[in-house]
Amino acid sequence: MKTFLLAIVLAAGVNGAWAQDPTIQYTAIQLSDSVYMLKGHGGNVAVSTGSEGLFIVDDQLRTVTGQLLNAIRKISDRPIRFVLNTHYHSDHVGGNEPIGEGGALILSQDNVYARMATAQDSNFSKRHTPPYPRVALPLLTFSDRITLHLNSEPVTAYHVANGHTDGDSIVYFPVSNVIHMGDTFFNGQYPYVDLDAGGSIRGIVAAVDLALSLANEDTRVIPGHGPLAMTEDLRGYHDFLVKAIANVQALVDDGKDLTQVIAAKPTAEWDDRYGKTWITPPQFVAFIYYSLKGIHKYTAPVMPKEEDTAG
């Protein structure tokens, strides 16, 4: 097994097209006898370990693959047999190529494969992503759900349509009582709705609804980004989303355009808590506004003049 992991690390390190990120401090949190959460640089990773090998959910950025594998090795030196990508963004699929070259089977929802296999352009990040090489693409895809029976646990991935993207999955470990939300849950910050990739705010709410229907009060919830959460935290996230959507909807129903909606500050009660990390309050309001209008293309909003927001 050590040879297996070393081969992946070496394959990552010798590729001249990319360099390793500076040293990342990984934190492993044991959630059950077999499931861990790994927090480092990029999306949070779930690791299922046991006598049948390793199953991981997401594999962060390509530039940290060697460090990620070293962190996984501290949990178990068994082979990585399966990788499930919760969606197609590079901070969740970046390790696919070297880990796939190491022999792991990569799986995802159908739309993840479709987006990784073709060039993608983001109006939000102004970023062009070329197609991924064949070895980085999922070998097995599913439409609605798939269950993996490994390490004495039937782990099910559920497709949640048009949430963060059009290919999101949440992953339920019923024996361990753990749910990995992917980027349908940003814990402690405003979520990113990738409109250009088919995302919508109501789809994120639907994903949270599904997770809450599977959870009990003791369920540990792994967000795509942010600290480990409990069901109570996810319920609070749900309630905030529903209220924020209602606030924006009321302004839309009143005939306000996007600039006017932003000026009305419909998310003011959460801005200090959620709006100072990555997604700004105007961006989040724009995600909601465009979603409610059925617009699947992000355009940077025209910011209201200072006098429009006074008083």
C-alpha positions in Angstrom: 0.0 0.0 0.0 2.8 2.4 0.8 4.1 1.8 -2.7 0.6 2.6 -4.1 0.4 6.0 -2.3 4.0 6.8 -3.1 3.3 6.2 -6.8 0.5 8.7 -6.7 2.6 11.3 -4.8 5.5 10.9 -7.2 3.1 11.2 -10.2 1.8 14.4 -8.8 5.2 15.8 -8.0 7.0 15.2 -11.3 4.3 16.8 -13.4 6.0 20.0 -14.6 2.6 21.7 -15.4 1.9 22.5 -11.8 3.7 23.1 -8.5 2.8 22.1 -5.0 1.1 24.7 -2.8 2.9 25.8 0.3 2.6 23.5 3.3 -1.0 23.0 4.3 -2.0 22.1 7.8 -4.5 19.3 7.5 -6.9 18.5 10.3 -8.5 15.1 10.6 -11.7 14.7 12.6 -12.9 11.2 13.4 -16.7 11.1 13.1 -17.3 7.4 13.5 -15.3 4.1 13.7 -14.8 4.4 9.9 -15.4 7.9 8.7 -13.2 11.0 9.0 -13.4 14.6 7.8 -10.2 16.1 6.4 -10.0 19.9 6.3 -7.1 21.5 4.4 -7.0 23.7 1.3 -10.1 23.4 -1.0 -13.3 21.5 -0.4 -13.6 19.4 2.8 -12.9 15.7 2.2 -14.7 12.7 3.7 -12.6 9.5 4.2 -14.2 6.1 4.7 -11.7 3.6 5.9 -11.8 -0.1 6.7 -10.5 -3.6 5.7 -12.0 -3.2 2.2 -9.9 -0.1 1.4 -10.6 3.7 1.3 -13.4 5.6 -0.2 -13.0 9.4 -0.3 -15.5 12.2 -1.2 -13.7 14.9 -3.2 -10.0 15.4 -3.5 -9.3 19.1 -3.3 -7.0 21.1 -5.6 -4.4 19.4 -7.8 -1.6 21.4 -6.3 -2.2 19.9 -2.9 -2.7 16.3 -3.9 0.6 15.1 -2.4 -0.2 16.8 0.9 -3.7 15.4 0.9 -2.5 11.9 0.3 0.0 12.3 3.1 -2.9 13.4 5.4 -4.9 10.4 4.3 -2.0 8.1 4.9 -2.0 9.1 8.6 -5.6 7.8 8.8 -5.0 4.6 6.9 -2.4 3.1 4.6 -5.0 1.0 2.7 -5.5 1.7 -1.0 -7.9 4.4 -2.2 -10.4 2.3 -4.2 -13.1 4.9 -4.9 -13.4 8.7 -5.2 -16.7 10.4 -5.5 -16.8 14.0 -6.8 -19.7 16.1 -5.3 -19.5 18.5 -8.3 -17.0 19.6 -11.0 -15.2 22.5 -9.5 -11.4 22.3 -9.4 -11.1 22.5 -5.6 -13.1 19.2 -5.4 -11.8 17.3 -8.4 -8.2 18.5 -8.6 -6.7 15.3 -7.3 -8.6 13.1 -9.8 -5.8 12.8 -12.3 -3.0 11.6 -10.0 -5.3 9.5 -7.8 -7.0 8.0 -10.9 -3.5 7.1 -12.3 -2.9 5.4 -9.0 -5.8 3.0 -9.7 -8.8 4.5 -7.9 -12.2 4.4 -9.6 -13.7 7.9 -9.9 -17.5 8.3 -9.8 -19.9 11.3 -10.0 -23.3 12.4 -11.2 -23.7 12.5 -15.0 -23.4 16.3 -15.3 -20.0 16.4 -13.5 -18.6 14.2 -16.3 -20.2 16.3 -19.0 -18.7 19.5 -17.6 -15.3 18.1 -16.9 -15.1 16.6 -20.4 -15.7 20.0 -22.1 -14.4 23.5 -21.7 -16.1 25.6 -19.1 -16.3 29.4 -18.7 -17.4 31.2 -15.6 -18.8 34.7 -15.8 -18.5 35.0 -12.1 -14.8 34.2 -11.7 -13.9 35.2 -15.3 -12.1 31.9 -15.5 -11.8 29.5 -18.5 -11.3 25.8 -17.6 -10.2 23.5 -20.4 -11.4 19.9 -20.6 -9.8 17.6 -18.1 -7.6 14.7 -19.3 -9.3 11.3 -19.7 -7.7 9.9 -16.6 -9.2 12.6 -14.4 -12.8 12.0 -15.7 -15.2 9.9 -13.7 -15.3 6.3 -14.9 -18.7 5.6 -13.5 -21.6 8.1 -13.5 -25.2 8.1 -12.2 -28.4 10.0 -12.8 -30.3 10.2 -9.5 -28.4 8.1 -6.9 -25.8 5.4 -6.4 -25.0 3.3 -3.4 -21.5 2.0 -2.6 -21.3 -1.0 -0.2 -17.9 -0.7 1.4 -16.5 -1.0 4.9 -19.7 -2.5 6.3 -21.8 0.6 5.3 -24.1 1.3 2.4 -23.1 4.8 1.4 -25.5 6.6 -0.9 -24.9 9.6 -3.1 -28.0 11.6 -4.0 -28.1 14.0 -7.0 -29.6 17.3 -6.0 -30.5 19.1 -9.1 -29.6 22.7 -9.9 -28.3 23.7 -6.6 -24.7 24.9 -6.3 -24.3 23.5 -9.9 -26.4 21.2 -12.1 -24.4 18.1 -10.9 -24.3 18.3 -7.1 -24.4 15.2 -4.9 -24.9 14.9 -1.2 -23.4 11.7 0.3 -25.1 9.9 3.2 -23.2 7.5 5.5 -26.2 6.0 7.5 -24.2 3.7 9.9 -21.8 6.5 10.7 -24.6 9.1 10.8 -22.6 11.5 8.6 -23.7 13.6 5.6 -21.3 15.3 3.2 -23.1 18.2 1.6 -20.6 19.3 -1.0 -20.9 22.9 -1.9 -24.7 23.0 -1.2 -23.6 24.0 2.3 -21.1 26.7 3.0 -20.8 26.8 6.8 -20.3 30.3 8.2 -20.4 32.1 4.9 -22.7 33.0 2.0 -23.0 30.2 -0.5 -21.8 30.4 -4.1 -24.5 29.7 -6.6 -22.8 28.9 -9.9 -25.5 30.2 -12.2 -23.3 29.6 -15.3 -23.2 25.9 -14.4 -27.0 25.5 -13.8 -27.0 26.4 -10.2 -30.0 28.0 -8.4 -30.8 29.2 -4.9 -34.0 27.1 -4.6 -32.0 24.0 -5.6 -29.7 24.6 -2.7 -32.7 24.8 -0.4 -33.9 21.5 -1.9 -30.5 19.9 -1.2 -30.7 21.0 2.5 -34.3 19.8 2.7 -33.2 16.3 1.6 -30.3 16.2 4.0 -32.5 17.2 6.9 -34.9 14.4 5.9 -32.1 12.0 6.3 -30.6 13.4 9.5 -31.4 13.2 13.1 -30.2 15.4 15.9 -26.9 13.6 16.3 -25.9 13.7 12.6 -22.6 15.2 11.8 -22.7 17.4 8.7 -19.6 18.0 6.5 -19.9 21.2 4.6 -18.2 21.8 1.3 -16.4 24.7 3.0 -16.2 25.7 6.6 -16.1 23.9 9.9 -17.9 20.6 10.8 -21.5 21.1 11.6 -24.4 19.4 13.3 -28.0 19.1 12.2 -29.0 22.1 14.2 -26.5 24.2 12.2 -27.9 22.9 8.9 -31.4 23.7 10.0 -30.3 27.3 10.8 -28.7 27.5 7.4 -32.0 26.4 5.8 -34.0 28.9 7.7 -31.7 31.7 6.8 -31.8 30.8 3.1 -35.6 30.6 3.1 -35.9 34.0 4.7 -33.3 35.6 2.5 -35.1 34.3 -0.6 -38.5 35.6 0.7 -36.9 39.0 1.3 -35.6 39.2 -2.2 -38.8 37.8 -3.7 -40.9 40.5 -2.0 -38.8 43.2 -3.6 -39.0 41.5 -7.0 -42.7 41.3 -6.7 -42.7 45.0 -6.0 -41.1 45.6 -9.4 -37.6 46.4 -8.1 -34.6 45.8 -10.5 -31.4 44.2 -9.2 -29.7 47.5 -8.3 -32.8 48.5 -6.3 -33.0 45.1 -4.6 -29.3 45.4 -3.6 -29.9 48.9 -2.3 -32.7 47.6 -0.1 -30.2 45.3 1.7 -32.5 42.3 2.0 -29.7 40.3 3.7 -28.7 42.9 6.2 -29.3 40.8 9.3 -26.8 38.2 8.1 -24.2 40.3 6.4 -21.9 40.6 9.4 -22.0 36.9 10.0 -21.8 35.5 6.5 -20.8 38.3 4.2 -17.2 38.9 5.1 -15.4 35.7 4.0 -15.7 35.3 0.2 -19.1 35.9 -1.4 -20.2 39.5 -0.7 -23.7 40.6 0.2 -24.4 42.2 -3.2 -23.1 39.0 -4.9 -25.3 36.8 -2.8 -28.4 39.0 -3.4 -27.6 38.8 -7.2 -27.5 35.0 -7.0 -30.9 35.0 -5.4 -32.3 37.6 -7.8 -31.0 35.8 -10.9 -32.3 32.5 -9.6 -35.8 33.8 -9.0 -35.7 35.3 -12.5 -34.6 32.1 -14.1 -31.4 33.6 -15.4 -28.5 31.1 -15.6 -25.8 33.6 -16.4 -24.0 35.7 -13.8 -23.6 39.4 -14.6 -21.9 41.6 -12.0 -24.5 43.8 -10.6 -24.5 47.6 -10.9 -23.8 48.8 -7.4 -26.4 51.3 -6.1 -25.2 54.9 -5.5 -24.5 55.9 -1.9 -27.6 58.0 -1.7 -29.8 55.1 -2.8 -28.7 53.1 0.3 -28.9 55.9 2.8 -31.5 56.0 5.5 
